[in-house]
Amino acid sequence: MLPAETILLAGPTGAGKTDLSLRLAGHLDGEIVGADAFQIYRGLPILTAQPSGSIRGKIPHHLICSVDPAEAYDAGRYLREALPIIRDIAARGKRPIVVGGTGLYFKALLGGLHELPKGDPVLRTELQSVSLQDLIVRLRSIDPAAITTIDLANRRRVERALEIVLLTGKPLAASRKGLTPPQDNIATLLVTRDREELGLRIEANVRAMFLRGVEAEVAALAEESIGATASMTLGLREIRALLRGETSKEEAIASIVSATQKYAKRQMTWFRNQHAFPELNLSLHSCPKESLALALRLLELSDS
């Protein structure tokens, strides 16, 4: 059970969650708890758009840049680590503000995780022996709807989706079924943008990270030091290909932008299907003071 003081601030990548969360934390004497599967890893602050050290020095952040990239990480581990942190923040009289875009982390905090089947070694070996395209074809044939909810360029995600469907005998959606009812005393908010603006913001963010030196950042992190979970970080595969001379910078940027835009779309689909959070469209309320005031009202908090 989450403390009543907890705020859950979710949304797709590029929507503006970080800026809004910082304003909320400053206004409410809060501390931020990350809920992002990529930002949790050390070594890739530019690629994963982690808040800067100076920002984290002003407002305490937790579960950001806290895990070795060689380690596996999932929603179960996140729940085990996040709950004590959130409870400690509240016990110290501060406001815990959980911020991120990883739907399963929010679902875990709200008690909505379903028990999924553990990996079957025989089936996993079988799936690993065929091409990614064949895996996609097989998944589409037995669960067409699943194709729209996962990253088809991510072989591990496709394999796991097939594994769940085959072992449960049910569509993937059945394992994620239903809205997770928020606790009555928990303030929640889904930060959104108009689709066109979000796409432009994502492109601008990708280009900005190249200007900040993301190529050198990726080059400095040995491939063998990155485990299976961290290797799914958006843009990592494309930048590695760029460093090997297999693609141009513009091609890499275009590919990362496209993948990130598709990821943002899946995030929005997830949150709207799995949670009933009130929405704040920052395309309509872009003024910082206005967006903060509206966020407070949507969260049903005092703007005093």
C-alpha positions in Angstrom: 0.0 0.0 0.0 1.4 3.4 -1.0 1.4 6.3 1.5 -1.5 8.7 1.0 1.1 11.5 0.3 2.2 9.7 -2.9 1.8 11.4 -6.3 2.1 9.3 -9.5 3.1 11.3 -12.6 3.1 9.2 -15.7 3.3 9.8 -19.5 5.2 9.1 -22.7 8.8 10.0 -23.4 9.1 13.7 -24.4 5.9 14.9 -22.9 7.4 17.1 -20.3 7.1 15.0 -17.2 10.5 15.9 -15.8 10.0 19.7 -15.9 6.5 19.4 -14.4 7.7 17.0 -11.7 10.5 19.4 -10.7 8.0 22.3 -10.4 5.7 20.1 -8.3 8.5 18.9 -6.1 9.6 22.5 -5.5 6.1 23.6 -4.7 5.2 20.7 -2.5 8.5 20.0 -0.8 8.8 16.7 -2.6 11.3 14.1 -3.6 11.3 12.4 -6.9 11.3 8.6 -7.4 12.1 7.4 -10.9 9.8 5.0 -12.7 11.7 4.6 -15.9 13.2 1.3 -17.1 16.1 3.1 -18.9 16.9 6.0 -16.6 17.5 3.6 -13.7 20.8 2.5 -15.2 24.2 4.1 -14.7 26.5 5.0 -17.5 24.1 6.4 -20.0 22.8 9.7 -18.6 22.6 11.5 -22.0 21.0 8.6 -23.9 18.4 8.1 -21.2 17.8 11.8 -20.6 18.5 11.6 -16.9 18.1 14.8 -14.8 21.5 16.5 -14.4 23.6 16.2 -11.3 22.9 19.8 -10.4 19.1 19.2 -10.6 19.4 16.1 -8.5 21.5 18.1 -6.0 18.6 20.6 -5.5 15.8 18.1 -5.4 16.5 14.6 -4.1 16.0 11.8 -6.8 15.8 8.1 -6.2 16.0 5.1 -8.5 17.7 7.1 -11.2 21.3 6.2 -12.2 21.2 3.6 -9.4 21.7 0.2 -11.1 24.7 -1.3 -12.8 23.8 -1.8 -16.5 25.0 -5.4 -16.3 22.2 -6.3 -14.0 18.8 -7.5 -15.0 15.9 -5.4 -13.7 12.1 -5.9 -13.8 8.9 -4.7 -12.3 9.1 -7.1 -9.4 12.5 -5.8 -8.3 11.3 -2.2 -8.9 8.4 -2.7 -6.5 10.8 -4.2 -3.8 13.1 -1.2 -4.1 10.6 1.6 -4.7 8.1 0.9 -1.9 10.6 1.4 1.0 11.9 4.5 -0.6 8.4 6.0 -1.0 7.5 5.1 2.5 10.7 6.7 3.9 10.1 9.9 2.0 6.6 10.2 3.4 7.8 9.3 6.9 10.2 12.2 6.8 7.3 14.6 6.0 8.2 15.0 2.3 6.0 14.3 -0.7 7.0 11.3 -2.8 6.5 12.1 -6.5 6.9 9.0 -8.7 7.7 10.0 -12.3 8.3 8.0 -15.4 6.9 6.2 -18.4 7.3 2.5 -17.6 3.8 1.3 -17.3 4.6 -2.0 -15.5 6.3 0.0 -12.7 3.2 2.0 -12.0 1.1 -1.2 -12.3 3.4 -2.9 -9.7 3.0 0.0 -7.3 -0.8 -0.1 -7.6 -0.9 -3.9 -6.9 -1.9 -4.8 -10.4 0.8 -7.1 -11.6 -0.3 -10.6 -12.7 1.7 -13.6 -12.1 3.3 -14.4 -15.5 4.7 -17.8 -16.3 8.4 -18.3 -15.8 10.5 -18.9 -18.8 10.5 -22.4 -20.1 14.1 -23.5 -21.1 12.9 -25.8 -23.9 10.5 -23.3 -25.5 13.1 -20.5 -25.1 15.7 -22.5 -26.9 13.2 -23.1 -29.7 12.4 -19.4 -30.0 16.0 -18.4 -30.0 16.7 -20.7 -32.9 14.5 -18.8 -35.4 14.8 -15.4 -37.0 13.1 -12.3 -35.5 10.9 -12.1 -38.6 9.7 -15.6 -38.1 8.9 -14.9 -34.5 6.8 -11.9 -35.5 4.9 -13.9 -38.1 4.2 -16.6 -35.5 3.0 -14.1 -32.9 0.8 -12.4 -35.4 -0.8 -15.7 -36.4 -1.8 -16.6 -32.8 -2.3 -13.2 -31.2 -2.6 -10.4 -33.8 -3.5 -7.8 -31.2 -0.1 -8.3 -29.4 1.7 -7.0 -32.5 0.5 -3.4 -31.7 1.6 -3.4 -28.1 5.3 -4.4 -28.2 8.5 -3.2 -29.8 8.8 -5.5 -32.8 12.5 -4.5 -33.3 13.3 -5.8 -29.8 13.8 -9.5 -30.2 13.7 -10.1 -26.4 10.3 -8.5 -26.1 8.9 -10.5 -29.0 10.3 -13.8 -27.6 8.8 -13.0 -24.2 5.4 -12.1 -25.7 5.3 -15.4 -27.6 6.4 -17.3 -24.5 3.6 -15.9 -22.4 1.0 -16.5 -25.1 2.1 -20.1 -25.7 2.5 -21.0 -22.0 -0.8 -19.5 -20.9 -2.8 -20.3 -24.0 -4.3 -16.8 -23.8 -3.8 -13.5 -25.7 -1.0 -11.3 -24.3 -3.6 -8.7 -23.4 -5.3 -11.2 -21.0 -2.1 -11.1 -18.9 -2.3 -7.3 -18.7 -6.1 -7.2 -18.5 -8.2 -4.5 -17.0 -7.7 -1.0 -15.5 -5.7 -1.0 -12.3 -7.9 1.0 -9.9 -5.8 3.7 -8.2 -5.9 3.9 -4.4 -8.6 6.3 -3.4 -6.1 8.4 -1.5 -3.4 8.5 -4.2 -3.0 11.5 -6.5 -2.4 10.5 -10.1 -1.8 12.3 -13.4 -1.0 11.3 -17.0 1.0 14.0 -18.8 0.3 14.1 -22.6 0.9 16.2 -25.7 -0.8 16.5 -29.1 0.7 13.8 -31.3 2.3 16.2 -33.8 4.0 18.3 -31.1 5.2 15.2 -29.2 6.8 13.9 -32.4 8.6 17.2 -32.9 9.8 17.3 -29.3 11.1 13.7 -29.6 13.1 14.7 -32.7 14.5 17.8 -31.0 15.5 15.7 -27.9 17.3 13.1 -30.1 19.2 15.8 -32.0 20.1 17.5 -28.7 21.6 14.4 -27.2 24.0 14.1 -30.2 25.1 17.7 -29.6 25.7 16.8 -25.9 28.0 13.9 -26.8 25.9 10.7 -26.7 28.3 9.0 -29.2 31.2 9.3 -26.8 29.0 8.2 -23.9 28.1 5.0 -25.7 31.6 4.4 -26.9 32.9 4.6 -23.3 30.6 1.9 -22.1 31.9 -1.6 -23.2 29.3 -3.7 -24.9 30.1 -6.6 -22.5 29.3 -4.4 -19.5 25.7 -4.0 -20.6 23.2 -6.8 -19.7 20.1 -8.0 -21.6 17.8 -5.5 -19.9 19.9 -2.4 -20.3 20.7 -3.3 -23.9 17.0 -2.5 -24.7 17.7 1.2 -24.1 16.2 3.3 -26.9 18.9 4.4 -29.4 21.7 2.2 -28.1 21.6 -0.3 -31.0 21.6 2.5 -33.6 24.5 4.4 -32.0 26.6 1.3 -31.8 25.9 0.7 -35.5 27.0 4.3 -36.1 30.2 3.8 -34.1 31.0 0.7 -36.2 30.6 2.7 -39.4 27.5 0.7 -40.5 25.2 3.8 -40.8 25.4 7.6 -41.0 24.6 10.0 -38.2 21.5 11.2 -40.0 20.3 7.7 -40.6 20.9 6.8 -36.9 19.0 10.0 -35.8 16.1 9.2 -38.1 16.0 5.6 -36.8 16.1 6.6 -33.2 13.4 9.3 -33.7 11.1 6.8 -35.4 11.6 4.1 -32.7 11.1 6.6 -29.9 7.9 8.0 -31.5 6.6 4.5 -31.8 7.5 3.8 -28.2 5.7 6.9 -27.0 2.6 5.8 -28.9 2.7 2.4 -27.1 3.2 4.1 -23.8 0.1 6.2 -24.3 -1.9 3.1 -25.3 -0.7 1.3 -22.2 -1.6 4.1 -19.7 -5.0 4.7 -21.2 -5.8 1.0 -21.2 -4.3 0.1 -17.9 -4.9 3.1 -15.7 -7.6 5.7 -15.2 -5.3 8.7 -14.5 -6.7 12.2 -15.2 -4.9 13.7 -18.2 -3.0 17.0 -18.5 -2.3 17.9 -22.2 0.7 20.3 -22.0 0.1 21.2 -25.7 -2.9 23.1 -24.4 -1.3 24.4 -21.2 2.3 25.1 -22.0 2.8 28.1 -19.7 4.8 26.7 -16.6 2.7 28.6 -14.1 -0.6 27.5 -15.8 0.5 23.9 -16.2 1.6 23.7 -12.5 -1.7 25.2 -11.3 -3.8 22.9 -13.5 -1.7 19.9 -12.4 -2.4 20.7 -8.8 -6.1 21.0 -9.5 -6.2 17.7 -11.4 -4.2 16.1 -8.5 -6.8 17.7 -6.2 -4.1 19.4 -4.2 -4.1 22.9 -2.8 -2.4 25.6 -4.8 -1.7 27.7 -1.8 
